[in-house]
Amino acid sequence: MGIAIVTGASSGMGKEFALQIEKAYDIDEIWLIARRKDLLDEVAGKLERTTGVVIPMSLTSKEDMKRLKKKITQERPDIKVLVNNAGYGLIEPFIESSLDVIMDMIDLNVKVLVELTHVCILYMHSEASIIQIGSVAGFMPGPNAAVYAATKAFVLNFSNALYQELKQKGIHVIAVSPGPVETMFLKVASSGRMEPPKSAAKAEDVVRLALSDAKKGRIISVYGFIPKVNIFLSRILSRKLLLKMLK
């Protein structure tokens, strides 16, 4: 049985990945993972030819993760696509941030992503794809989003290294590194202080490019001119000058 697994599938880019994967891949089931069952049920109801398997859980809960890993090892599905989309940010000075929230963000953005990737690779074969959701923030330091940017730098480098390790097995790994997207991310990350800018990308466009880039064998997917310029500048400017621009 061929399946896709999408974390953070209840809204935003995760929801869009689920809906577009159905059209882009020949699979039997899409495992939809997030905390809110009601929203996952809505996503499952929009799938037209693929069964949506709703798995409401907290990925940072050891017990919930244990149950998910048990489901995978018992069912031994052929995992065609893994989308590690679950994650969140925090936009405020590091010293003013709750340490508990910071550590939970590291757990979700990094530890959960690594753990689920490690488990799923055992059930992936040639032409499977691992899609890791990073951010343009992963290419540069992030004043007032220091830990978030650092977690996304991890995702970028981890994904690129796995690409090299797994390519002989035919398993493709891509890091998706968007700039601002029209989702609730910025509002939640800033405790309601910020909204997506007018230049923010639409989630469906970011996902469409990501799936296309994955099939083309690219290792990084970046949607939009401004994010691409920011990544270019991060590579050519000194760190001090880059930090001045990011104030």
Secondary structure, DSSP 4 states (H G I P E B T S, - for coil): -EEEEEESTTSHHHHHHHHHHHHHS--SEEEEEES-HHHHHHHHHH-SSSEEEEEE--TT-HHHHHHHHHHHHHH--EEEEEEE-------S-GGGS-HHHHHHHHIIIIIIHHHHHHHHHTT--TT-EEEEE--GGGGS--TTSHHHHHHHHHHHHHHHHHHHHHGGGT-EEEEE--SSBSSSHHHHHTTTS----TTPBPHHHHHHHHHHHHHTT-SEE--SHHHHHHHHHHHHS-HHHHHHHT-
